[in-house]
Amino acid sequence: MQYPWGHDKRYNDYSSYIKRTFGERVQKVSINAGFTCPNRDGSKGTGGCAFCNNSTFNPSYCGPELSILEQIEKGTSFFRPKYQTQQYLAYFQAYSNTYGETSFLIDQYQQALSHPKVTGIVLGTRPDCISDDLLKVLAEWRKDYYIAIELGAESTSDDTLELINRGHSFAETVDAANRISNAGIPVGLHMILGLPGEDRQALLAHADEVSKLPINFLKLHQLQIVKGSAFGNIYDNQPDYFQLFTAEEFIELVVDFLELMNPAIVMERFISQAPHDLLIAPRWGLKNFEFVAKVEKRLAERNTWQGKRYKK
């Protein structure tokens, strides 16, 4: 059976999207350009989001003590022996990478784009850190480079966003997604499934809300309790505050979530993987590709697929 995304995989997967877009394998290389975020520098709050220790997002090769080009060189060295001709996307990942003066931001991005193997940039950021001035520049760059923006939405519930000290509303996520899309820039969303106070009905309601947005791709993350986060401190004293999923429970949730998802949205990721030395719970012992294989197996067992229950 061929699905609306043009192949027989039961969900609209990211690797196929990359091949359709570039005609070849293209690899993201993470960059830590030394940014902060309004939830840490005092403009909206301090201490960051309750789930966050930003060290969990950074590969060992990237750190702000290195220049952007040095980080790209170190990152590409992992892949170069196997993929000699491969192109790369510079992934500005740590903290909020559209937060700052437009001229400064442009300089950071141009450094990455000056690398001969970099064919575009992906900017991880918050919905409340997207200026129209920056979008105008990025829209112009789209003529020559691949440009995409990933928004950390985390939840569609304002109650949850307040609980986790996020510092923005879901309405701001909707606004940012629409403005980025209207500028002709691909936009992705990050969602955490399993935040405190969200039962299964609330989690699946996220799929309906996200499906209404003009986004191109979606990353799902299970809630992970990591050292150095506010949730980590709570877990030490009150572990029952969290209802953490087993791997099997999360697989079923992902399959249910996929059934409700707009089939036009590319599923970039189902889980996240915090570094072993920082992860407190849950410890599933599964690598990303192993989890994906289990999701694909369960989709086949249930004879279902992304969008089967989607209501336009």
Buried (B, 14 or more C-beta within 10 A) or exposed (E): EEBEBEEEBBBBBBEBBBBEBBEEEBBBBBBBBEBBBBBBBEEBBEEBBBBBBBBBBBBEBBBBEBEBBEBBBBBBEEBEEEBEEBBBBBBBBBBBBBBBEBEEBBEBBEBBBEBEBBBBBBBBBBBBBBBEEBBEBBBEBBEEBBBBBBBBBBBBBBEBBEBBBBBBBBEBBBBBBBBBBEBEBBBBBBBBBBBBEBEEEBBBBBBBBBBEBBBBBBBBBBBBBBBBBBBBEBBEEEEEEBBBBEBEBBBBBBBBBBBBBBBBBBBBBBBBBBBEEBBBBBEBEBEEEEBBEBBBEBBEEBEBBBBBBBEE
